[in-house]
Amino acid sequence: MALGEKVAEEKGKITGMSIKSIGPEGPTIELNIVSEIKGFGRIPNGRNIGTLTLIQGPKLSPSTGQGMVVTEDGETLPWHVNGVGKMVGGKRKAISLVTFSTSSQKYAWVNDGIFVLDAEFSADLSQFSDTSYEWK
């Protein structure tokens, strides 16, 4: 897999958390997020809102999510994410794949992209940051 250049950095907070179920794999947790995105190159700056659902397994935590970025110029970029995380040195680390499905003509090119997020969450799940790369 060849990662392209860094396309964005994100810093955000968890604004809500709930336990959706408890299963044999562990608790299913839903997280509501808000963040600011600093884009590089073709990626615009914007504000992100979304929901992540993860299963807190004994070793690995698979996750899915959806949301949207509202760019500084008012365009809406809906996204979907699939990832997996684990505890590393007292922090939760995750790697995720993000895809977009926007009707924006200006940013239609993101619909053909796959973006890789290298994320880190605080141990208490109150905040997070990530760096995004375009998969080439």
C-alpha positions in Angstrom: 0.0 0.0 0.0 1.4 3.4 -1.0 0.3 6.3 1.0 0.3 9.7 -0.7 1.1 13.0 0.8 -0.5 14.2 4.1 -3.7 15.9 3.2 -5.2 17.0 6.5 -4.8 17.2 10.3 -7.8 17.1 12.6 -8.3 17.9 16.3 -11.5 17.3 18.1 -13.6 16.4 21.1 -16.0 13.7 22.1 -19.2 15.6 22.9 -21.3 12.5 23.9 -20.9 8.9 24.7 -23.4 6.1 25.3 -23.3 2.3 25.7 -25.5 0.8 23.0 -25.1 -2.9 24.1 -23.0 -5.4 25.9 -22.1 -8.5 23.9 -19.6 -11.4 24.0 -17.0 -9.2 22.1 -17.4 -6.4 24.7 -19.4 -3.2 25.0 -20.6 -1.3 21.9 -19.9 2.4 22.5 -21.3 5.3 20.5 -19.3 8.5 20.4 -20.4 11.9 19.1 -17.6 14.0 17.8 -16.9 17.5 16.7 -13.6 18.7 15.2 -11.7 21.2 13.2 -9.9 20.1 10.0 -6.9 21.8 8.6 -6.5 20.8 5.0 -3.4 20.7 2.8 -3.4 21.0 -1.0 -6.8 20.2 -2.4 -8.4 19.3 0.9 -10.3 22.3 2.4 -10.4 23.5 6.0 -13.7 22.7 7.7 -15.7 21.7 10.7 -16.5 18.0 11.2 -19.4 16.4 13.0 -20.1 12.7 13.2 -20.8 9.6 15.1 -18.4 6.7 15.7 -19.5 3.2 17.0 -16.8 1.0 18.4 -16.8 -2.4 20.1 -14.3 -2.3 23.0 -12.8 -5.7 22.6 -10.1 -7.2 25.0 -7.3 -6.4 22.5 -8.7 -4.7 19.3 -11.6 -2.3 18.9 -13.3 -2.3 15.4 -15.2 0.8 14.6 -17.5 2.4 12.0 -18.9 5.9 11.7 -20.4 8.5 9.6 -20.7 12.3 9.5 -20.0 15.3 7.4 -17.4 18.0 7.0 -18.7 21.5 6.3 -16.0 23.4 4.5 -15.1 27.0 5.1 -16.8 27.9 1.8 -20.0 26.1 2.8 -19.8 22.9 0.9 -20.9 19.6 2.6 -18.8 16.5 2.4 -20.5 13.4 3.9 -18.2 10.7 5.0 -18.1 7.0 6.1 -15.3 5.4 8.1 -14.2 1.9 9.0 -11.3 1.3 11.3 -9.7 -0.6 14.1 -7.9 0.6 17.3 -6.0 -0.6 20.3 -4.4 0.7 23.5 -0.8 1.7 23.0 1.1 3.3 25.8 -1.9 4.5 27.7 -3.6 6.0 24.6 -6.1 4.6 22.1 -4.5 4.5 18.6 -6.6 3.7 15.5 -6.1 3.3 11.8 -9.1 4.0 9.6 -10.3 4.2 6.0 -12.5 7.1 5.0 -14.6 7.5 1.9 -16.8 10.5 0.9 -20.1 10.8 -1.0 -20.7 14.4 -1.7 -23.0 16.1 -4.3 -20.7 19.1 -4.3 -19.4 19.8 -7.8 -16.4 21.7 -6.4 -15.2 18.7 -4.3 -16.6 15.8 -6.4 -13.1 14.4 -6.8 -13.2 13.2 -3.1 -15.9 10.6 -4.1 -13.1 8.7 -5.9 -10.7 8.8 -3.1 -9.8 6.6 -0.2 -8.2 8.3 2.8 -6.2 6.8 5.6 -6.5 8.3 9.1 -3.8 7.7 11.7 -5.7 8.7 14.9 -5.0 8.9 18.6 -7.7 9.2 21.3 -7.1 10.2 24.9 -7.5 7.2 27.3 -10.7 8.7 28.7 -12.1 9.2 25.2 -12.6 13.0 25.7 -10.5 14.2 22.7 -8.7 13.0 19.6 -6.4 14.0 16.8 -5.5 12.5 13.5 -3.4 12.9 10.4 -5.0 11.9 7.0 -3.3 10.6 3.9 -4.7 10.0 0.5 -4.3 6.3 -0.6 -2.7 6.2 -4.0 
